[in-house]
């Protein structure tokens, strides 16, 4: 579809004729963002979101292909939704079922073959076409759109409305980059999300302003390789990530910036300095390393070494000594020896992470590593348990260091107990304390008085705005 073929702005649907939309997202934060934008795209078409699937006229499963057995989980869910659809039809109603996201991209035809109740399959690059695709389902039994669009899908998306954003709270995701050119041998992302695309800074800033005007105080900038951002700047030149972050920090109302997921290859000196120079850039970084072994890093096509990762960490801590670090680890990668795994444990011991995501390697069809001889599951399980035990020890130590400290918390929601409110510290601790609901959406200083299983407990000292 070319720019000249863009659909005209829809006339708002009368309230009495509006329909219900249910979106269930799996996997990464970008899918959460995409789900919100799907709702924004469909709102002018007469769809209002619902949290109850049984009420829905349109159900969208927004899928992720990264985790093991992702496809089977989706097919199991589709079986349940098909029964719901059959019940609605028997009662004289109707339901449209759509599968979106990375499983849709990778297995579009297979989805139709295995589950006839699905009406629409749409890849992650094409959800801006949902209104046209849904209209096409009225004339065709199945509609498939998993081509990588020539145009940038973000050209077709206006910033979400203030009303929509306000309902979503004080924090928001904001996609600035999508796709991957790294081709790690274990990963399907380049095949499901396509090549790297960076949004123009003007469009990102416009969306950030809408978010801020609706009460968002913290934005998390998203991308498959978010720190590889190289979009067109306001001055017509290509901006690196740190230049964009600088401008977002100037948006009135935005007081916190986070970003995910980054790649060691793209941790430039300018970005490292930004952690010192941009107060809104939070002292927390998720920087996946995957393995501590140079042999395995090479086999994964990570294009950085163990020593280079340590050097990045040292440079970050030199400019921001209090920075908290998290990472990703894959254990049991093909050809990983006991010595290779020992190198991973050694790296974890030396860096000291605040948190980490760790997984057993599982082959992804079509990726280079999938064709290599696999290690026994028992070996993978033992190594995963060892990594997770070490990371948990470090996480608990990181939480214990907060005891007695006063941290600034952005309150996001009511707590689990009556009279409680909860939010996040700059270091991404979950923090709960007694306080008025009027503090939600605001910053407050909290003294940490206890640690729990996954969060900290505190005492609210002041609710002064920065």
C-alpha positions in Angstrom: 0.0 0.0 0.0 1.4 3.4 -1.0 0.8 6.7 0.8 -1.8 7.6 -1.8 -3.7 4.4 -0.9 -4.1 5.2 2.7 -7.7 4.9 3.9 -9.5 8.1 4.6 -10.1 9.0 8.2 -13.0 7.0 9.6 -16.2 8.7 10.8 -16.6 7.7 14.5 -19.0 4.8 14.9 -22.2 5.7 16.8 -22.0 4.4 20.4 -24.9 2.0 20.0 -23.2 0.3 17.1 -19.8 -0.2 18.7 -18.3 -3.6 19.1 -15.9 -5.2 21.7 -12.2 -6.0 21.1 -10.2 -8.4 23.2 -6.4 -8.6 22.7 -4.2 -11.1 24.4 -0.5 -10.5 24.1 2.4 -12.9 24.7 6.1 -12.3 25.2 8.0 -9.1 24.8 7.2 -5.5 25.8 7.0 -4.6 22.1 4.0 -6.9 21.8 2.3 -5.0 24.7 2.9 -1.7 22.8 1.7 -3.3 19.6 -1.5 -4.5 21.3 -2.2 -0.9 22.4 -1.7 0.4 18.9 -4.0 -2.3 17.5 -6.7 -1.0 19.8 -6.0 2.6 18.7 -6.2 1.6 15.0 -9.5 -0.2 15.5 -11.2 2.4 17.7 -12.3 4.5 14.7 -13.7 1.3 13.2 -16.1 1.0 16.1 -14.2 -1.3 18.5 -13.8 -0.7 22.3 -11.5 -2.8 24.4 -12.8 -5.3 26.9 -11.0 -7.4 29.4 -13.5 -10.2 29.1 -13.0 -12.5 26.1 -16.5 -13.8 26.2 -17.8 -10.3 25.5 -15.7 -9.8 22.4 -16.8 -9.5 18.8 -13.1 -9.6 17.8 -10.4 -11.6 19.5 -6.8 -11.0 18.6 -3.9 -13.2 19.9 -0.8 -11.2 19.6 1.9 -13.9 19.6 5.6 -14.3 20.4 7.8 -16.9 18.8 10.9 -16.6 21.1 9.9 -19.1 23.8 9.8 -22.8 23.6 6.6 -24.4 22.4 5.1 -21.0 21.6 3.2 -22.3 18.7 1.6 -25.1 20.6 0.4 -22.8 23.4 -1.2 -20.6 20.7 -3.0 -23.6 19.1 -4.2 -24.7 22.5 -5.6 -21.3 23.2 -7.2 -21.2 19.7 -9.0 -24.4 20.5 -10.7 -22.8 23.5 -11.6 -19.7 21.5 -13.1 -21.8 18.7 -15.5 -23.3 21.2 -16.5 -19.8 22.4 -17.0 -18.8 18.8 -19.2 -21.8 18.1 -21.3 -21.0 21.1 -21.8 -17.4 19.9 -22.8 -18.5 16.4 -25.3 -21.1 17.9 -26.9 -18.2 19.8 -27.1 -16.1 16.6 -24.0 -14.0 17.3 -20.6 -13.8 15.7 -17.0 -13.6 16.6 -13.9 -12.9 14.4 -10.6 -14.5 15.4 -7.3 -13.0 14.4 -3.7 -14.2 15.1 -1.1 -11.5 15.0 2.6 -11.2 15.9 5.6 -13.4 15.4 4.0 -16.8 15.4 1.6 -15.4 12.8 4.6 -14.3 10.7 6.4 -17.6 11.0 3.5 -20.0 10.6 0.6 -18.2 8.9 -0.5 -21.0 6.5 -0.1 -23.6 9.2 -2.4 -21.7 11.5 -5.2 -21.8 8.9 -4.5 -25.5 8.3 -4.7 -26.5 11.9 -7.4 -24.1 13.1 -10.2 -23.4 10.6 -12.0 -21.0 13.0 -9.2 -18.4 12.5 -10.4 -15.7 10.1 -7.3 -13.5 9.9 -3.5 -13.9 10.3 -1.4 -10.7 10.3 2.3 -10.3 10.8 3.8 -7.7 13.2 4.7 -5.4 10.4 1.2 -5.1 9.1 -1.2 -4.5 12.0 -1.7 -1.0 10.8 -3.8 -2.6 8.0 -6.2 -4.3 10.4 -9.3 -2.2 9.4 -8.9 -3.2 5.7 -8.0 -6.8 6.5 -11.1 -7.2 8.7 -13.3 -5.9 5.9 -11.7 -8.4 3.6 -12.7 -11.3 6.0 -16.3 -10.5 5.1 -15.6 -11.6 1.5 -13.0 -14.4 2.1 -12.9 -17.3 4.4 -9.3 -16.6 5.5 -7.2 -13.5 5.1 -3.4 -13.7 5.4 -1.0 -10.7 5.5 2.5 -11.6 6.5 4.5 -9.8 3.8 7.1 -7.4 5.1 5.7 -4.0 4.2 7.7 -1.8 1.9 6.5 1.3 3.7 7.1 1.9 7.4 4.0 0.9 9.3 4.6 3.7 11.7 3.8 6.2 8.9 0.2 5.0 9.2 -0.1 5.3 12.9 -1.1 8.6 14.7 -0.2 9.0 18.3 -2.7 7.4 20.7 -5.4 9.7 22.0 -5.0 11.4 25.3 -8.1 9.6 26.5 -6.8 6.2 25.7 -3.4 6.9 27.2 -4.8 8.3 30.4 -6.6 5.1 31.0 -3.3 3.2 30.7 -1.5 4.9 33.6 1.6 6.8 34.5 4.0 4.6 32.6 4.0 3.8 28.9 5.9 1.9 26.2 7.1 3.8 23.2 8.5 2.0 20.2 11.4 3.8 18.5 13.0 1.0 16.5 12.0 -2.4 15.2 13.6 -5.3 13.5 17.1 -6.8 13.7 20.2 -7.0 11.5 22.3 -9.0 14.0 21.3 -12.6 13.0 22.3 -14.3 16.2 22.2 -18.0 15.3 19.6 -18.9 17.9 17.1 -16.1 17.1 14.0 -15.9 14.9 13.6 -12.1 15.2 15.2 -11.1 11.9 12.9 -13.5 10.1 9.7 -12.4 12.0 10.3 -8.7 12.5 12.5 -8.0 9.5 15.3 -5.6 9.0 16.1 -2.7 11.4 13.9 0.3 11.0 14.2 3.5 13.1 11.2 5.9 13.4 11.8 9.5 12.7 12.4 11.6 15.8 9.6 14.0 15.0 7.0 11.1 15.2 8.5 9.7 18.4 8.5 13.1 20.1 4.9 13.8 19.0 3.8 10.5 20.6 5.8 11.3 23.7 4.1 14.7 24.0 0.7 13.0 23.8 1.7 10.5 26.4 2.9 13.3 28.7 -0.2 15.4 28.3 -2.3 12.4 29.3 -0.4 12.0 32.5 2.5 9.6 31.6 5.6 10.4 33.6 7.8 7.5 32.6 8.4 6.1 29.1 10.2 2.9 28.2 11.7 3.2 24.7 11.4 -0.1 22.9 13.2 -1.9 20.0 14.6 -5.3 19.2 18.0 -3.5 19.2 16.8 -0.2 20.8 20.3 1.3 21.2 20.9 0.8 17.5 18.5 3.6 16.9 19.5 5.8 13.9 16.5 7.8 12.9 16.0 11.0 11.1 16.4 13.9 13.6 14.6 17.2 13.8 17.5 18.8 12.0 17.4 16.4 9.1 20.5 14.6 10.2 20.6 11.0 11.6 20.4 11.0 15.4 21.9 8.3 17.6 20.0 6.9 20.5 21.4 9.3 23.1 20.4 12.3 21.0 16.8 11.1 20.9 16.8 10.4 24.6 18.1 13.9 25.2 15.1 15.4 23.4 12.5 13.1 25.0 13.9 14.2 28.4 12.9 17.8 27.4 9.3 16.9 26.9 7.3 18.6 29.7 6.0 16.0 32.1 8.4 13.1 31.2 10.6 12.7 34.2 11.9 9.1 33.6 13.3 7.3 30.6 14.1 3.6 30.3 15.0 1.5 27.3 14.9 -2.2 26.2 16.4 -4.3 24.7 19.9 -3.2 24.0 22.9 -5.0 22.4 26.5 -4.8 23.6 27.6 -4.0 20.1 25.6 -0.8 20.1 26.7 0.6 23.6 28.5 3.6 22.2 30.6 6.0 24.2 27.9 8.6 23.7 25.2 6.4 25.2 27.4 5.5 28.1 28.0 9.2 28.8 24.2 9.8 28.5 23.8 7.7 31.7 25.8 10.4 33.4 24.5 13.5 31.6 20.7 12.9 31.3 19.1 12.9 34.7 15.8 11.4 33.4 17.7 8.3 32.1 17.2 5.8 34.8 20.2 4.0 36.4 19.1 0.6 35.2 20.2 -1.2 32.1 19.1 -4.5 30.6 22.2 -5.6 28.5 21.9 -9.2 27.3 25.2 -11.2 27.1 23.7 -14.7 26.6 27.0 -16.5 27.5 30.2 -15.9 29.3 32.2 -18.1 26.9 34.0 -16.6 23.9 33.6 -19.9 22.0 29.8 -19.9 22.5 29.5 -16.2 21.8 31.2 -16.8 18.5 28.9 -19.8 17.8 26.0 -17.5 18.6 27.3 -14.8 16.2 27.1 -12.2 19.0 30.0 -10.3 17.5 31.4 -9.2 20.9 33.7 -11.0 23.3 33.6 -11.7 27.0 36.3 -9.1 27.6 34.4 -6.4 25.6 31.3 -7.0 27.7 33.4 -6.5 30.9 34.8 -3.3 29.4 31.3 -1.9 28.7 30.3 -2.7 32.3 33.4 -1.0 33.7 32.8 2.2 31.5 29.1 2.3 32.6 30.0 2.0 36.3 32.7 4.6 35.9 30.1 7.3 34.8 27.2 5.9 36.9 28.5 3.9 39.9 25.0 3.1 41.1 23.7 1.6 37.9 21.8 -1.7 38.2 22.3 -4.3 35.5 20.2 -7.1 34.2 20.9 -9.6 31.4 19.8 -12.6 29.4 21.4 -16.0 29.5 21.0 -19.1 27.3 22.4 -22.3 28.8 22.9 -25.6 27.0 23.7 -24.0 23.6 25.0 -26.6 21.1 28.7 -27.5 21.8 28.6 -25.7 25.3 31.2 -27.6 27.4 31.5 -27.7 31.1 34.3 -25.1 30.7 32.1 -22.9 28.6 29.4 -23.0 31.2 31.9 -22.3 34.0 32.8 -19.1 32.1 29.2 -18.1 32.2 29.0 -18.6 36.0 32.3 -16.7 36.3 30.9 -13.7 34.3 27.8 -13.6 36.5 29.9 -13.7 39.7 32.1 -10.8 38.5 29.4 -8.5 37.1 26.8 -9.0 39.9 23.4 -8.5 38.3 20.3 -7.1 39.9 18.2 -9.6 37.9 18.4 -11.7 34.8 16.3 -13.9 32.4 17.7 -17.3 31.8 16.6 -20.1 29.5 17.5 -23.5 28.3 18.5 -23.4 24.6 15.6 -24.7 22.4 16.0 -24.9 18.6 14.0 -22.4 16.5 13.2 -23.9 13.0 15.0 -22.0 10.3 17.8 -20.6 12.5 21.4 -21.8 12.0 21.8 -23.3 15.5 18.7 -25.5 15.1 20.6 -27.9 12.8 23.5 -28.4 15.2 23.7 -31.5 17.6 21.8 -30.7 20.8 22.9 -31.3 24.4 20.9 -33.6 26.6 17.9 -32.0 28.4 19.2 -33.2 31.7 22.5 -31.2 31.2 20.5 -28.1 30.2 18.2 -28.4 33.2 21.2 -28.7 35.6 22.9 -25.7 34.1 19.8 -23.6 34.2 19.2 -24.4 37.8 22.8 -23.4 38.7 22.5 -20.0 36.8 19.1 -19.2 38.3 20.4 -20.0 41.9 23.3 -17.7 41.4 21.2 -14.9 39.9 18.7 -15.2 42.8 21.5 -14.8 45.3 22.6 -11.7 43.6 19.0 -10.4 43.3 18.4 -10.8 47.0 21.7 -9.1 47.8 20.7 -6.2 45.5 17.4 -5.8 47.3 19.1 -6.0 50.7 21.4 -3.1 49.8 18.3 -0.9 49.6 17.4 -1.3 53.3 17.5 2.0 55.0 17.9 3.9 51.8 15.6 6.7 50.7 14.5 6.2 47.0 12.3 8.2 44.7 9.3 6.1 43.7 6.9 6.7 40.8 3.6 5.4 42.1 1.7 3.5 39.4 -1.2 1.7 41.1 -3.0 0.7 44.3 -1.1 -1.9 46.4 -2.4 -5.4 47.1 -3.5 -4.4 50.6 -6.0 -1.7 51.5 -4.4 1.7 51.9 -1.2 0.7 50.0 0.2 2.2 46.8 2.9 0.7 44.7 5.4 1.8 42.1 9.0 1.6 40.9 12.3 3.0 42.2 14.9 4.3 39.7 16.5 0.9 39.9 13.3 -0.9 38.9 12.7 -2.2 42.4 9.0 -2.8 43.0 8.1 -0.7 46.1 4.9 -0.7 48.2 4.0 1.6 51.1 1.0 3.1 52.8 -0.2 6.2 51.1 -3.1 8.0 49.5 -4.4 7.0 46.1 -3.9 10.6 45.0 -0.1 9.8 44.9 -0.7 7.5 41.9 1.0 9.1 38.9 3.3 11.2 41.1 6.8 10.8 42.6 7.4 10.4 46.3 10.4 9.8 48.5 10.2 6.5 50.3 12.4 5.1 53.0 12.9 1.3 52.5 12.1 -0.6 55.7 11.8 -4.2 54.6 12.4 -6.6 51.7 9.8 -9.1 50.4 10.0 -11.9 48.0 9.9 -9.8 44.9 9.5 -6.2 46.1 10.5 -3.7 48.8 8.3 -2.2 51.6 8.8 1.4 52.5 7.5 4.4 54.4 6.4 7.4 52.4 8.3 10.5 53.5 7.1 13.1 51.0 5.2 13.5 47.8 7.0 16.5 46.5 7.1 16.7 42.7 10.6 17.1 41.2 
